[in-house]
Amino acid sequence: MAKKVRKSKKKAPKKSVRRPFTKDDVKTLRVHSKARTPVAKIAKQMKRTEGSLRQKALKLGIGLGHQR
C-alpha cells in the first residue's frame, strides 16, 4: 500500500508596508542624531528598520550611526 505524501504549505513572506515619515518622525530622527543614539535603539523605538532610518538620514543630510 502506497503512503500518501502531504505537501507542506509554506507561508508567504510578510509583505512590507511602507509608512511615510511624518514631520514628527523627522524631528525625532534629528534629535537622536544629535544625541548620538545607537541606530538599533532608534529602530526599536520608532518601529522601523535600521536601513530605512539610515536612508532617511542620508536624504536629510544628517549623520546617523557610523556615518559621522
N, CA, C and O atoms as a Tripos MOL2 file, in Angstrom:
@<TRIPOS>MOLECULE
protein
  272   271    68     0     0
PROTEIN
NO_CHARGES

@<TRIPOS>ATOM
      1 N           0.8330   -1.1750    0.0000 N.3       1 MET1
      2 CA          0.0000    0.0000    0.0000 C.3       1 MET1
      3 C           0.8880    1.2520    0.0000 C.2       1 MET1
      4 O           1.7960    1.3570    0.8250 O.2       1 MET1
      5 N           0.6460    2.1780   -0.8900 N.am      2 ALA2
      6 CA          1.4600    3.3810   -1.0350 C.3       2 ALA2
      7 C           1.0700    4.4170    0.0150 C.2       2 ALA2
      8 O          -0.1020    4.5760    0.3560 O.2       2 ALA2
      9 N           2.0970    5.1240    0.5230 N.am      3 LYS3
     10 CA          1.8360    6.1780    1.5040 C.3       3 LYS3
     11 C           1.4490    7.4520    0.7880 C.2       3 LYS3
     12 O           1.9570    7.7500   -0.2920 O.2       3 LYS3
     13 N           0.5560    8.1930    1.3900 N.am      4 LYS4
     14 CA          0.1900    9.4930    0.8390 C.3       4 LYS4
     15 C           1.2150   10.5200    1.3090 C.2       4 LYS4
     16 O           1.5400   10.5990    2.4930 O.2       4 LYS4
     17 N           1.7020   11.2790    0.3870 N.am      5 VAL5
     18 CA          2.6870   12.3010    0.7030 C.3       5 VAL5
     19 C           1.9840   13.6450    0.7380 C.2       5 VAL5
     20 O           1.3570   14.0670   -0.2340 O.2       5 VAL5
     21 N           2.1020   14.3090    1.8830 N.am      6 ARG6
     22 CA          1.4920   15.6370    2.0090 C.3       6 ARG6
     23 C           2.4870   16.7000    1.5940 C.2       6 ARG6
     24 O           3.6670   16.6520    1.9420 O.2       6 ARG6
     25 N           1.9940   17.6320    0.8640 N.am      7 LYS7
     26 CA          2.8490   18.7780    0.5270 C.3       7 LYS7
     27 C           2.6850   19.7960    1.6360 C.2       7 LYS7
     28 O           1.5690   20.1770    1.9890 O.2       7 LYS7
     29 N           3.8040   20.2280    2.1780 N.am      8 SER8
     30 CA          3.7160   21.2100    3.2520 C.3       8 SER8
     31 C           3.4020   22.5820    2.6600 C.2       8 SER8
     32 O           3.9930   23.0090    1.6680 O.2       8 SER8
     33 N           2.4730   23.2370    3.2900 N.am      9 LYS9
     34 CA          2.1100   24.5750    2.8270 C.3       9 LYS9
     35 C           3.0420   25.5760    3.4820 C.2       9 LYS9
     36 O           3.0790   25.7060    4.7050 O.2       9 LYS9
     37 N           3.7780   26.2660    2.6670 N.am     10 LYS10
     38 CA          4.6840   27.2740    3.1960 C.3      10 LYS10
     39 C           3.9420   28.5940    3.2630 C.2      10 LYS10
     40 O           3.1830   28.9520    2.3630 O.2      10 LYS10
     41 N           4.1790   29.2990    4.3410 N.am     11 LYS11
     42 CA          3.5460   30.6060    4.4900 C.3      11 LYS11
     43 C           4.2760   31.6150    3.6110 C.2      11 LYS11
     44 O           5.5010   31.6020    3.4940 O.2      11 LYS11
     45 N           3.5020   32.4670    3.0140 N.am     12 ALA12
     46 CA          4.0940   33.5090    2.1740 C.3      12 ALA12
     47 C           4.8270   34.4960    3.0770 C.2      12 ALA12
     48 O           4.3720   34.7710    4.1870 O.2      12 ALA12
     49 N           5.9590   35.0320    2.6130 N.am     13 PRO13
     50 CA          6.6850   36.0060    3.4300 C.3      13 PRO13
     51 C           5.8370   37.2430    3.6670 C.2      13 PRO13
     52 O           5.0210   37.6290    2.8290 O.2      13 PRO13
     53 N           6.0430   37.8510    4.8130 N.am     14 LYS14
     54 CA          5.2860   39.0390    5.1810 C.3      14 LYS14
     55 C           5.6210   40.1770    4.2290 C.2      14 LYS14
     56 O           6.7920   40.4860    4.0100 O.2      14 LYS14
     57 N           4.6110   40.7870    3.6740 N.am     15 LYS15
     58 CA          4.8570   41.9150    2.7670 C.3      15 LYS15
     59 C           5.1270   43.1590    3.5950 C.2      15 LYS15
     60 O           4.4510   43.4100    4.5930 O.2      15 LYS15
     61 N           6.1040   43.9220    3.1840 N.am     16 SER16
     62 CA          6.4140   45.1420    3.9130 C.3      16 SER16
     63 C           5.4430   46.2410    3.5080 C.2      16 SER16
     64 O           5.0670   46.3800    2.3440 O.2      16 SER16
     65 N           5.0620   47.0000    4.4950 N.am     17 VAL17
     66 CA          4.1480   48.1060    4.2680 C.3      17 VAL17
     67 C           4.9430   49.3860    4.4480 C.2      17 VAL17
     68 O           5.5340   49.6130    5.5040 O.2      17 VAL17
     69 N           4.9570   50.2050    3.4390 N.am     18 ARG18
     70 CA          5.7270   51.4450    3.5200 C.3      18 ARG18
     71 C           4.9310   52.5120    4.2480 C.2      18 ARG18
     72 O           3.8010   52.8350    3.8800 O.2      18 ARG18
     73 N           5.5490   53.0500    5.2890 N.am     19 ARG19
     74 CA          4.9290   54.1480    6.0190 C.3      19 ARG19
     75 C           5.7500   55.3990    5.7640 C.2      19 ARG19
     76 O           6.9530   55.4100    6.0270 O.2      19 ARG19
     77 N           5.1370   56.4310    5.2660 N.am     20 PRO20
     78 CA          5.9070   57.6570    5.0360 C.3      20 PRO20
     79 C           6.3420   58.2780    6.3610 C.2      20 PRO20
     80 O           5.6790   58.1190    7.3860 O.2      20 PRO20
     81 N           7.4610   58.9830    6.3180 N.am     21 PHE21
     82 CA          7.9590   59.6590    7.5050 C.3      21 PHE21
     83 C           7.1410   60.9260    7.7280 C.2      21 PHE21
     84 O           6.9740   61.7310    6.8110 O.2      21 PHE21
     85 N           6.6360   61.1010    8.9330 N.am     22 THR22
     86 CA          5.9010   62.3160    9.2670 C.3      22 THR22
     87 C           6.8950   63.3770    9.7270 C.2      22 THR22
     88 O           8.0800   63.0970    9.9090 O.2      22 THR22
     89 N           6.4040   64.5840    9.9090 N.am     23 LYS23
     90 CA          7.2780   65.6550   10.3950 C.3      23 LYS23
     91 C           7.7960   65.3250   11.7870 C.2      23 LYS23
     92 O           8.9430   65.6310   12.1130 O.2      23 LYS23
     93 N           6.9580   64.7020   12.6060 N.am     24 ASP24
     94 CA          7.3880   64.3030   13.9510 C.3      24 ASP24
     95 C           8.4810   63.2420   13.8900 C.2      24 ASP24
     96 O           9.4140   63.2590   14.6940 O.2      24 ASP24
     97 N           8.3660   62.3110   12.9280 N.am     25 ASP25
     98 CA          9.3930   61.2810   12.7620 C.3      25 ASP25
     99 C          10.7370   61.9110   12.4100 C.2      25 ASP25
    100 O          11.7790   61.5070   12.9270 O.2      25 ASP25
    101 N          10.7010   62.8990   11.5290 N.am     26 VAL26
    102 CA         11.9350   63.5740   11.1100 C.3      26 VAL26
    103 C          12.5430   64.3260   12.2900 C.2      26 VAL26
    104 O          13.7590   64.3110   12.4780 O.2      26 VAL26
    105 N          11.6960   64.9860   13.0890 N.am     27 LYS27
    106 CA         12.1810   65.7060   14.2720 C.3      27 LYS27
    107 C          12.8550   64.7430   15.2360 C.2      27 LYS27
    108 O          13.9360   65.0200   15.7550 O.2      27 LYS27
    109 N          12.2050   63.6090   15.4690 N.am     28 THR28
    110 CA         12.7450   62.5940   16.3710 C.3      28 THR28
    111 C          14.0840   62.0890   15.8710 C.2      28 THR28
    112 O          15.0170   61.9040   16.6520 O.2      28 THR28
    113 N          14.1770   61.8650   14.5700 N.am     29 LEU29
    114 CA         15.4150   61.3760   13.9810 C.3      29 LEU29
    115 C          16.5380   62.3950   14.1590 C.2      29 LEU29
    116 O          17.6700   62.0210   14.4660 O.2      29 LEU29
    117 N          16.2360   63.6610   13.9710 N.am     30 ARG30
    118 CA         17.2420   64.7180   14.1550 C.3      30 ARG30
    119 C          17.7210   64.7840   15.6090 C.2      30 ARG30
    120 O          18.9120   64.9510   15.8730 O.2      30 ARG30
    121 N          16.7760   64.6500   16.5480 N.am     31 VAL31
    122 CA         17.1310   64.6850   17.9770 C.3      31 VAL31
    123 C          18.0460   63.5140   18.3200 C.2      31 VAL31
    124 O          19.0450   63.6870   19.0190 O.2      31 VAL31
    125 N          17.7070   62.3250   17.8320 N.am     32 HIS32
    126 CA         18.5390   61.1510   18.0980 C.3      32 HIS32
    127 C          19.9080   61.2720   17.4420 C.2      32 HIS32
    128 O          20.9010   60.7710   17.9690 O.2      32 HIS32
    129 N          19.9600   61.9360   16.2980 N.am     33 SER33
    130 CA         21.2310   62.1250   15.6160 C.3      33 SER33
    131 C          22.1630   62.9870   16.4740 C.2      33 SER33
    132 O          23.3420   62.6740   16.6390 O.2      33 SER33
    133 N          21.6110   64.0750   17.0150 N.am     34 LYS34
    134 CA         22.4260   64.9550   17.8570 C.3      34 LYS34
    135 C          22.8340   64.2780   19.1560 C.2      34 LYS34
    136 O          23.9250   64.5190   19.6740 O.2      34 LYS34
    137 N          21.9510   63.4250   19.6830 N.am     35 ALA35
    138 CA         22.2320   62.7260   20.9380 C.3      35 ALA35
    139 C          23.1310   61.5100   20.7270 C.2      35 ALA35
    140 O          23.5620   60.8730   21.6890 O.2      35 ALA35
    141 N          23.4120   61.1920   19.4580 N.am     36 ARG36
    142 CA         24.2440   60.0380   19.0790 C.3      36 ARG36
    143 C          23.6930   58.7180   19.6260 C.2      36 ARG36
    144 O          24.4390   57.8680   20.1140 O.2      36 ARG36
    145 N          22.3820   58.5720   19.5320 N.am     37 THR37
    146 CA         21.7150   57.3460   19.9650 C.3      37 THR37
    147 C          22.0230   56.2300   18.9730 C.2      37 THR37
    148 O          22.0190   56.4720   17.7660 O.2      37 THR37
    149 N          22.2920   55.0070   19.4490 N.am     38 PRO38
    150 CA         22.5460   53.8960   18.5320 C.3      38 PRO38
    151 C          21.3450   53.6280   17.6110 C.2      38 PRO38
    152 O          20.1920   53.7330   18.0300 O.2      38 PRO38
    153 N          21.6330   53.2890   16.3760 N.am     39 VAL39
    154 CA         20.5830   53.1060   15.3700 C.3      39 VAL39
    155 C          19.6320   51.9820   15.7660 C.2      39 VAL39
    156 O          18.4310   52.0800   15.5170 O.2      39 VAL39
    157 N          20.1400   50.9270   16.3710 N.am     40 ALA40
    158 CA         19.2840   49.8090   16.7750 C.3      40 ALA40
    159 C          18.2300   50.2640   17.7870 C.2      40 ALA40
    160 O          17.0800   49.8270   17.7380 O.2      40 ALA40
    161 N          18.6290   51.1300   18.6870 N.am     41 LYS41
    162 CA         17.7040   51.6390   19.7050 C.3      41 LYS41
    163 C          16.6320   52.5310   19.0690 C.2      41 LYS41
    164 O          15.4580   52.4570   19.4320 O.2      41 LYS41
    165 N          17.0440   53.3680   18.1240 N.am     42 ILE42
    166 CA         16.0940   54.2440   17.4200 C.3      42 ILE42
    167 C          15.0980   53.3900   16.6430 C.2      42 ILE42
    168 O          13.8990   53.6660   16.6390 O.2      42 ILE42
    169 N          15.6080   52.3510   15.9880 N.am     43 ALA43
    170 CA         14.7600   51.4800   15.1640 C.3      43 ALA43
    171 C          13.6700   50.8250   16.0060 C.2      43 ALA43
    172 O          12.5160   50.7590   15.5830 O.2      43 ALA43
    173 N          14.0270   50.3430   17.1910 N.am     44 LYS44
    174 CA         13.0230   49.7290   18.0640 C.3      44 LYS44
    175 C          11.9860   50.7460   18.5190 C.2      44 LYS44
    176 O          10.7890   50.4600   18.5450 O.2      44 LYS44
    177 N          12.4540   51.9250   18.8740 N.am     45 GLN45
    178 CA         11.5540   52.9530   19.3810 C.3      45 GLN45
    179 C          10.5820   53.4290   18.2980 C.2      45 GLN45
    180 O           9.3930   53.6080   18.5630 O.2      45 GLN45
    181 N          11.0870   53.6310   17.0850 N.am     46 MET46
    182 CA         10.2550   54.1600   16.0030 C.3      46 MET46
    183 C           9.5400   53.0650   15.2050 C.2      46 MET46
    184 O           8.7220   53.3590   14.3330 O.2      46 MET46
    185 N           9.8550   51.8010   15.5110 N.am     47 LYS47
    186 CA          9.2800   50.6510   14.8150 C.3      47 LYS47
    187 C           9.5290   50.7280   13.3100 C.2      47 LYS47
    188 O           8.6240   50.5790   12.4890 O.2      47 LYS47
    189 N          10.7950   50.9680   12.9920 N.am     48 ARG48
    190 CA         11.2540   50.9980   11.6050 C.3      48 ARG48
    191 C          12.5580   50.2170   11.5190 C.2      48 ARG48
    192 O          13.1960   49.9460   12.5370 O.2      48 ARG48
    193 N          12.9500   49.8590   10.3050 N.am     49 THR49
    194 CA         14.2010   49.1240   10.1580 C.3      49 THR49
    195 C          15.3780   50.0880   10.2310 C.2      49 THR49
    196 O          15.2480   51.2870    9.9850 O.2      49 THR49
    197 N          16.5370   49.5210   10.5800 N.am     50 GLU50
    198 CA         17.7420   50.3480   10.6350 C.3      50 GLU50
    199 C          18.0480   50.9230    9.2560 C.2      50 GLU50
    200 O          18.4650   52.0750    9.1350 O.2      50 GLU50
    201 N          17.8420   50.1250    8.2310 N.am     51 GLY51
    202 CA         18.1050   50.5700    6.8600 C.3      51 GLY51
    203 C          17.2580   51.7530    6.4580 C.2      51 GLY51
    204 O          17.7440   52.6850    5.8170 O.2      51 GLY51
    205 N          15.9790   51.7190    6.8350 N.am     52 SER52
    206 CA         15.0940   52.8290    6.4640 C.3      52 SER52
    207 C          15.5190   54.1070    7.1720 C.2      52 SER52
    208 O          15.4590   55.1940    6.5970 O.2      52 SER52
    209 N          15.9510   53.9700    8.4270 N.am     53 LEU53
    210 CA         16.3980   55.1470    9.1780 C.3      53 LEU53
    211 C          17.6790   55.7190    8.5820 C.2      53 LEU53
    212 O          17.8380   56.9360    8.4760 O.2      53 LEU53
    213 N          18.5890   54.8310    8.1940 N.am     54 ARG54
    214 CA         19.8480   55.2880    7.5890 C.3      54 ARG54
    215 C          19.5930   55.9990    6.2590 C.2      54 ARG54
    216 O          20.2110   57.0210    5.9630 O.2      54 ARG54
    217 N          18.6790   55.4490    5.4650 N.am     55 GLN55
    218 CA         18.3570   56.0590    4.1670 C.3      55 GLN55
    219 C          17.7440   57.4400    4.3530 C.2      55 GLN55
    220 O          18.0950   58.3780    3.6370 O.2      55 GLN55
    221 N          16.8330   57.5690    5.3100 N.am     56 LYS56
    222 CA         16.1870   58.8570    5.5530 C.3      56 LYS56
    223 C          17.2090   59.8700    6.0600 C.2      56 LYS56
    224 O          17.1980   61.0280    5.6410 O.2      56 LYS56
    225 N          18.0890   59.4370    6.9580 N.am     57 ALA57
    226 CA         19.1260   60.3300    7.4790 C.3      57 ALA57
    227 C          20.0410   60.7980    6.3530 C.2      57 ALA57
    228 O          20.4460   61.9600    6.3130 O.2      57 ALA57
    229 N          20.3580   59.8930    5.4470 N.am     58 LEU58
    230 CA         21.2080   60.2460    4.3090 C.3      58 LEU58
    231 C          20.5320   61.3110    3.4360 C.2      58 LEU58
    232 O          21.1730   62.2710    3.0080 O.2      58 LEU58
    233 N          19.2410   61.1320    3.1810 N.am     59 LYS59
    234 CA         18.4990   62.1140    2.3720 C.3      59 LYS59
    235 C          18.3900   63.4620    3.0660 C.2      59 LYS59
    236 O          18.3930   64.5080    2.4160 O.2      59 LYS59
    237 N          18.2940   63.4290    4.4090 N.am     60 LEU60
    238 CA         18.2000   64.6730    5.1700 C.3      60 LEU60
    239 C          19.5620   65.3270    5.3770 C.2      60 LEU60
    240 O          19.6500   66.4930    5.7610 O.2      60 LEU60
    241 N          20.6200   64.5630    5.1170 N.am     61 GLY61
    242 CA         21.9670   65.1080    5.2840 C.3      61 GLY61
    243 C          22.4250   65.1520    6.7230 C.2      61 GLY61
    244 O          23.2540   65.9840    7.0910 O.2      61 GLY61
    245 N          21.8820   64.2470    7.5510 N.am     62 ILE62
    246 CA         22.3220   64.1960    8.9390 C.3      62 ILE62
    247 C          23.0540   62.8880    9.1910 C.2      62 ILE62
    248 O          22.7820   61.8800    8.5390 O.2      62 ILE62
    249 N          23.9790   62.9070   10.1320 N.am     63 GLY63
    250 CA         24.7490   61.7150   10.4470 C.3      63 GLY63
    251 C          23.9620   60.7810   11.3520 C.2      63 GLY63
    252 O          23.2020   61.2200   12.2160 O.2      63 GLY63
    253 N          24.1540   59.5090   11.1400 N.am     64 LEU64
    254 CA         23.4820   58.5080   11.9640 C.3      64 LEU64
    255 C          24.3840   57.3010   12.0630 C.2      64 LEU64
    256 O          24.8880   56.8170   11.0490 O.2      64 LEU64
    257 N          24.5940   56.8120   13.2590 N.am     65 GLY65
    258 CA         25.4140   55.6150   13.4410 C.3      65 GLY65
    259 C          26.8700   55.8650   13.0900 C.2      65 GLY65
    260 O          27.4650   56.8410   13.5480 O.2      65 GLY65
    261 N          27.4410   54.9930   12.2850 N.am     66 HIS66
    262 CA         28.8680   55.0770   11.9630 C.3      66 HIS66
    263 C          29.1770   56.0480   10.8200 C.2      66 HIS66
    264 O          30.3360   56.2140   10.4430 O.2      66 HIS66
    265 N          28.1470   56.6830   10.2740 N.am     67 GLN67
    266 CA         28.3500   57.5720    9.1210 C.3      67 GLN67
    267 C          28.6560   58.9990    9.5420 C.2      67 GLN67
    268 O          28.1980   59.9410    8.8950 O.2      67 GLN67
    269 N          29.4080   59.1770   10.5930 N.am     68 ARG68
    270 CA         29.6640   60.5430   11.0810 C.3      68 ARG68
    271 C          31.0480   60.9940   10.6930 C.2      68 ARG68
    272 O          31.4450   62.1140   11.0140 O.2      68 ARG68
@<TRIPOS>BOND
     1     1     2 1
     2     2     3 1
     3     3     4 2
     4     3     5 am
     5     5     6 1
     6     6     7 1
     7     7     8 2
     8     7     9 am
     9     9    10 1
    10    10    11 1
    11    11    12 2
    12    11    13 am
    13    13    14 1
    14    14    15 1
    15    15    16 2
    16    15    17 am
    17    17    18 1
    18    18    19 1
    19    19    20 2
    20    19    21 am
    21    21    22 1
    22    22    23 1
    23    23    24 2
    24    23    25 am
    25    25    26 1
    26    26    27 1
    27    27    28 2
    28    27    29 am
    29    29    30 1
    30    30    31 1
    31    31    32 2
    32    31    33 am
    33    33    34 1
    34    34    35 1
    35    35    36 2
    36    35    37 am
    37    37    38 1
    38    38    39 1
    39    39    40 2
    40    39    41 am
    41    41    42 1
    42    42    43 1
    43    43    44 2
    44    43    45 am
    45    45    46 1
    46    46    47 1
    47    47    48 2
    48    47    49 am
    49    49    50 1
    50    50    51 1
    51    51    52 2
    52    51    53 am
    53    53    54 1
    54    54    55 1
    55    55    56 2
    56    55    57 am
    57    57    58 1
    58    58    59 1
    59    59    60 2
    60    59    61 am
    61    61    62 1
    62    62    63 1
    63    63    64 2
    64    63    65 am
    65    65    66 1
    66    66    67 1
    67    67    68 2
    68    67    69 am
    69    69    70 1
    70    70    71 1
    71    71    72 2
    72    71    73 am
    73    73    74 1
    74    74    75 1
    75    75    76 2
    76    75    77 am
    77    77    78 1
    78    78    79 1
    79    79    80 2
    80    79    81 am
    81    81    82 1
    82    82    83 1
    83    83    84 2
    84    83    85 am
    85    85    86 1
    86    86    87 1
    87    87    88 2
    88    87    89 am
    89    89    90 1
    90    90    91 1
    91    91    92 2
    92    91    93 am
    93    93    94 1
    94    94    95 1
    95    95    96 2
    96    95    97 am
    97    97    98 1
    98    98    99 1
    99    99   100 2
   100    99   101 am
   101   101   102 1
   102   102   103 1
   103   103   104 2
   104   103   105 am
   105   105   106 1
   106   106   107 1
   107   107   108 2
   108   107   109 am
   109   109   110 1
   110   110   111 1
   111   111   112 2
   112   111   113 am
   113   113   114 1
   114   114   115 1
   115   115   116 2
   116   115   117 am
   117   117   118 1
   118   118   119 1
   119   119   120 2
   120   119   121 am
   121   121   122 1
   122   122   123 1
   123   123   124 2
   124   123   125 am
   125   125   126 1
   126   126   127 1
   127   127   128 2
   128   127   129 am
   129   129   130 1
   130   130   131 1
   131   131   132 2
   132   131   133 am
   133   133   134 1
   134   134   135 1
   135   135   136 2
   136   135   137 am
   137   137   138 1
   138   138   139 1
   139   139   140 2
   140   139   141 am
   141   141   142 1
   142   142   143 1
   143   143   144 2
   144   143   145 am
   145   145   146 1
   146   146   147 1
   147   147   148 2
   148   147   149 am
   149   149   150 1
   150   150   151 1
   151   151   152 2
   152   151   153 am
   153   153   154 1
   154   154   155 1
   155   155   156 2
   156   155   157 am
   157   157   158 1
   158   158   159 1
   159   159   160 2
   160   159   161 am
   161   161   162 1
   162   162   163 1
   163   163   164 2
   164   163   165 am
   165   165   166 1
   166   166   167 1
   167   167   168 2
   168   167   169 am
   169   169   170 1
   170   170   171 1
   171   171   172 2
   172   171   173 am
   173   173   174 1
   174   174   175 1
   175   175   176 2
   176   175   177 am
   177   177   178 1
   178   178   179 1
   179   179   180 2
   180   179   181 am
   181   181   182 1
   182   182   183 1
   183   183   184 2
   184   183   185 am
   185   185   186 1
   186   186   187 1
   187   187   188 2
   188   187   189 am
   189   189   190 1
   190   190   191 1
   191   191   192 2
   192   191   193 am
   193   193   194 1
   194   194   195 1
   195   195   196 2
   196   195   197 am
   197   197   198 1
   198   198   199 1
   199   199   200 2
   200   199   201 am
   201   201   202 1
   202   202   203 1
   203   203   204 2
   204   203   205 am
   205   205   206 1
   206   206   207 1
   207   207   208 2
   208   207   209 am
   209   209   210 1
   210   210   211 1
   211   211   212 2
   212   211   213 am
   213   213   214 1
   214   214   215 1
   215   215   216 2
   216   215   217 am
   217   217   218 1
   218   218   219 1
   219   219   220 2
   220   219   221 am
   221   221   222 1
   222   222   223 1
   223   223   224 2
   224   223   225 am
   225   225   226 1
   226   226   227 1
   227   227   228 2
   228   227   229 am
   229   229   230 1
   230   230   231 1
   231   231   232 2
   232   231   233 am
   233   233   234 1
   234   234   235 1
   235   235   236 2
   236   235   237 am
   237   237   238 1
   238   238   239 1
   239   239   240 2
   240   239   241 am
   241   241   242 1
   242   242   243 1
   243   243   244 2
   244   243   245 am
   245   245   246 1
   246   246   247 1
   247   247   248 2
   248   247   249 am
   249   249   250 1
   250   250   251 1
   251   251   252 2
   252   251   253 am
   253   253   254 1
   254   254   255 1
   255   255   256 2
   256   255   257 am
   257   257   258 1
   258   258   259 1
   259   259   260 2
   260   259   261 am
   261   261   262 1
   262   262   263 1
   263   263   264 2
   264   263   265 am
   265   265   266 1
   266   266   267 1
   267   267   268 2
   268   267   269 am
   269   269   270 1
   270   270   271 1
   271   271   272 2
@<TRIPOS>SUBSTRUCTURE
     1 MET1         2 RESIDUE 1 A MET
     2 ALA2         6 RESIDUE 1 A ALA
     3 LYS3        10 RESIDUE 1 A LYS
     4 LYS4        14 RESIDUE 1 A LYS
     5 VAL5        18 RESIDUE 1 A VAL
     6 ARG6        22 RESIDUE 1 A ARG
     7 LYS7        26 RESIDUE 1 A LYS
     8 SER8        30 RESIDUE 1 A SER
     9 LYS9        34 RESIDUE 1 A LYS
    10 LYS10       38 RESIDUE 1 A LYS
    11 LYS11       42 RESIDUE 1 A LYS
    12 ALA12       46 RESIDUE 1 A ALA
    13 PRO13       50 RESIDUE 1 A PRO
    14 LYS14       54 RESIDUE 1 A LYS
    15 LYS15       58 RESIDUE 1 A LYS
    16 SER16       62 RESIDUE 1 A SER
    17 VAL17       66 RESIDUE 1 A VAL
    18 ARG18       70 RESIDUE 1 A ARG
    19 ARG19       74 RESIDUE 1 A ARG
    20 PRO20       78 RESIDUE 1 A PRO
    21 PHE21       82 RESIDUE 1 A PHE
    22 THR22       86 RESIDUE 1 A THR
    23 LYS23       90 RESIDUE 1 A LYS
    24 ASP24       94 RESIDUE 1 A ASP
    25 ASP25       98 RESIDUE 1 A ASP
    26 VAL26      102 RESIDUE 1 A VAL
    27 LYS27      106 RESIDUE 1 A LYS
    28 THR28      110 RESIDUE 1 A THR
    29 LEU29      114 RESIDUE 1 A LEU
    30 ARG30      118 RESIDUE 1 A ARG
    31 VAL31      122 RESIDUE 1 A VAL
    32 HIS32      126 RESIDUE 1 A HIS
    33 SER33      130 RESIDUE 1 A SER
    34 LYS34      134 RESIDUE 1 A LYS
    35 ALA35      138 RESIDUE 1 A ALA
    36 ARG36      142 RESIDUE 1 A ARG
    37 THR37      146 RESIDUE 1 A THR
    38 PRO38      150 RESIDUE 1 A PRO
    39 VAL39      154 RESIDUE 1 A VAL
    40 ALA40      158 RESIDUE 1 A ALA
    41 LYS41      162 RESIDUE 1 A LYS
    42 ILE42      166 RESIDUE 1 A ILE
    43 ALA43      170 RESIDUE 1 A ALA
    44 LYS44      174 RESIDUE 1 A LYS
    45 GLN45      178 RESIDUE 1 A GLN
    46 MET46      182 RESIDUE 1 A MET
    47 LYS47      186 RESIDUE 1 A LYS
    48 ARG48      190 RESIDUE 1 A ARG
    49 THR49      194 RESIDUE 1 A THR
    50 GLU50      198 RESIDUE 1 A GLU
    51 GLY51      202 RESIDUE 1 A GLY
    52 SER52      206 RESIDUE 1 A SER
    53 LEU53      210 RESIDUE 1 A LEU
    54 ARG54      214 RESIDUE 1 A ARG
    55 GLN55      218 RESIDUE 1 A GLN
    56 LYS56      222 RESIDUE 1 A LYS
    57 ALA57      226 RESIDUE 1 A ALA
    58 LEU58      230 RESIDUE 1 A LEU
    59 LYS59      234 RESIDUE 1 A LYS
    60 LEU60      238 RESIDUE 1 A LEU
    61 GLY61      242 RESIDUE 1 A GLY
    62 ILE62      246 RESIDUE 1 A ILE
    63 GLY63      250 RESIDUE 1 A GLY
    64 LEU64      254 RESIDUE 1 A LEU
    65 GLY65      258 RESIDUE 1 A GLY
    66 HIS66      262 RESIDUE 1 A HIS
    67 GLN67      266 RESIDUE 1 A GLN
    68 ARG68      270 RESIDUE 1 A ARG
